[in-house]
Amino acid sequence: MALSITPLFSGSSGNAALIKTDNSKILVDAGVSGKRIEAALSVIGENADDIKAILLTHEHSDHIQGAGVLSRKHDIPLYATQLTWDALEGKLGKVQTKNMRAISKADFYIDDLLIEPFETPHDAADPVGYCVSASGRKIGIATDLGHFPQHVEYRLHSCDLVLLESNHDSDMLIAGRYPYQLKQRIKSRRGHLSNDDAAQAAVRLAAAGVSSILLGHLSQENNLEQLAFRTVTDALMARGLEPGRDFKLGLALRNQVTGEFHIK
């Protein structure tokens, strides 16, 4: 039974990823409008009526914008920690009580998918990443990270594919037009990973046996796809790890469906 991930959107302006097996389909985050997510699913031959759950990583708008609409329209349960639910008050519109699923950081199942939440360092109420596995295959979602601590790394060691944040180029951020306070927030240990940070994280994950890495959550303002990819590639090759030979390295696109990645 194949496990796959299709990043629908991945960037500072919105995030959503479809993870599926033959028996179950879920979204991790829904950070653009419900209409755009429905359209993106349609592009790949999917229907929002078939989504069994939406896993929310945290309450920031680029991760939750379409979640309430999709839940109401398609009767989809939303999963988030209790502290995240508290922070979401008033942000999703009315969600049926039966579709408000409060989770701890203990593992749980949605059909044949094993969901493993883990704590992440980000400036939100109770942010989490997720590992999702089925039939011995595992995908990790690790974005919105101010740094890459060992506990996050270790949770991802057993993954076949990791969607890893590569948010900004440090020089572009410093020279850019963002206000000083926002720059400091992004650079902080509860902000976002730079390309250089992502490169070092990718080296550690590849050395641990992760076979595929997708770089995602790229800033529209402070990054370039080619720059993120080159920064990570150079760091890996400096350690004797060659993309395409030793593992797969790709990009999750900001504003369009990237494509389906199968874990066999």
N, C-alpha and C positions, 0 to 999 in steps of 0.2 A: 504494500500500500504506500504510494508516494506521498511525501509531505512536501509542500511548496509554499513559497512566499511571493507575493506580488506587491511591491511598493506602489501604491496609487499616487501618493504625494509624499515628498520628504524634503522639508526645508523650513526655514524660519517663518514662512507664511502659511504653513499647514502641513499636517502629517496624518497619514492613514496607510495601513498595510493590511492586505488580505493574506491570511494563512489558512491553508485548507488541506484536507485529505479527501479521499473518495467519499467519506461519510459526513464530514463536518467542515463548516466554513465560518471563520470568525474574523473580525477586524481588531487590530490593535490601533487605538485612537481613531478619531474622526474629526480632524482639525480644519476641515474646510466645510463649505455648506453641504447640507444633505443632498441637494440637487447635483452638485459637482461629484460627490461620491457615487451617487446613483449612475451618473453618466460615465464615470470611470469604470465602474463595474460592468456596465453595458458594453463598453469597448472591448472587454475581454470575455464577453459572453456570459457574464454572471448577473445575478439578480439580487437586490437587497432583501427580497423576501426570504432568501435562503440563508441569510446570515444568522447564525445561532447566538452570537454574543458580540459585544464590543467591549474590549478591555481598555480601560483608561489608565494611562501612566501617571497623569497629574492634571491639575485643574486649569492650566494655562490655555488661552483661547486657541492657539495653534494646534492643540491636541483634542479639543472638545467641541469646537464650533458646531459641527453637524450632528453631534451625538443625540441630543434631545429630539430633534426632528426625526432622525432615523428611528429612534426607539418608538416614538408615537406612531409614525406612519407604518412601520413594519413590525411592530410588537417585538422589539429586540431588547433583551436584557442588557443592562449596563453594569459592568463590574469595576469597582474601585474600592480602595481602602476607606475605612470609616472617616478618617481625618480628611481624605480627599472629598468624600461626599459632603462633609461639613463645609469645606471651602467652596464647593460647587453650588451652594445654596443660592438660588436666584439666577444662575448662569445657564441653565439648560431648559428653562420652561418647565411645565408640568410633566413629570415622568410617573407612570403608574408605579405604585408601591411594589407590585410583584416584579417589576423590571429594575428595581434598585437593589442590586446585589452587593452587599458590603463584604469585602474579603479581608483576611489577615494576610500575612506573608507566608502562610502555609500552602503547600501544594494542593491543587484541586483539579478535578476533571470537568471538561465540557465534552460530552460524548466520548470519542476516542482520543481526544487531545488532553495531554497532561500539561497543566499550566503551573509554572513555578515563578511566582513573583519574587523580586529581590530589591532591596533598598538601593536607591541611587542618590548621589550627592548633587542636589539641585535646589534652587530657592523656591520651593513649593511646600505645601503643607505636609505631604507624606509621599514623595515621588517614588515610583517603582519602575523597574524594567521587567521584562518577562522572558522566560525561556518556555518554548512550546515544543512538545515532542509527541511523536507517535511512531509505533513500530520500530523503535530503536534509533530513530533519527531526531535531531533537535535543532531548532532555530532560536537564536537569541536576539532580542531587541534591546540595544543599549545606546540610547540617545539622551540628550539633556543631562550631561555629566560635567560637573565643574572640574573634576579630575578623574583618574582611573584607579581607584583603590583596589587592593588585593581581593577584597570580598566580592567585588564585581567581576574582576578577572577570573577568579576561581569558579564562579557560577557559570562563566562562559567557556571554560576549558573543554567541557564535554560537548559543545555545540559543533554541528557540521557547518553551519553558516551563521554569521553574526552581522546584523545591521548595526554599524558602529558610527557614532557621531563624528563628523569632521566639519565643525561648524564654521570656523573662520580662519583666515590668514592673519596672524598677529600684526604684521606691518600694515595691512589694509585696514584693520580695525583701528589701530592707533592713528593713522593718517586720515581716517574717514570722518564723516560729518555727524556721527552719533554724539550726543551730549556726553560730557565727561563721566557723569554718574552711571550712564548706561554702559559705557565702555568698561568701567570698573566692575560692574555687575557681571558682564559677559566673561571677563578675564578671571573672575574670582573662582574659588574652589567650590562654589555652588552655582556656577554659571554654565559655560559650554566649553567643550574640547576644541582647541585649535587644531589646525592641520598637523602641526608638529606633535601635539599631544596624541592625536589619533595615530600618527605614524609609530610612535613608541608603543602604544597599545596594540597596534596591529602586529608589530614585531613580537610582542609577548604572546599574543594569541596564536600566531602562526607557528611559533616555536613550541607551543603546547599542543599542536596538532589540529587546530581549527583549519578546515580545508577551503573555506570560502568566506570572504569579507566583502560586504557592501558598505561603501561610505555614504552616509546620509545626513539629513538635517543640515544641509549647507545653507549658509546665510546668502540671501540675495544681494545684500549690500556689501558684505565684507569677505567674499570668497569667490573663487572661480572653479568650475568643475575640473578644468585641466590642471589647475594649481594644486587642488586637493589630491587628485590622483597622482600627480608627479611627486609631491612631497612624500606621500606614503610609499609609493613605488621605490623612490630613491633610498628611503630608510631600510626597506626590506632587502633591497639588492645589496646594500652595504653590509648586511648580515648574511649574505650568500643565499638569500631566499628570492627566487625569481618568479614573479607572477606569470601564470600560464604554464609553468613547469612544476613548481612546488605547491602551488595553491592557486585559487581563483580570486581576482580582485576586480570589483565592479563599482559602479556608482548608482545610487538611487536618485532619480531625477526630481527636481523641485516641484514642477507644475504639470507633470503628465505621467501617465502610467509607464513604469520602467520596463516591465516584462516579467514573466514568471520564471522563478528559479526553483528547480526541482531538486529535492534531496532524496537520493535513491539509495 
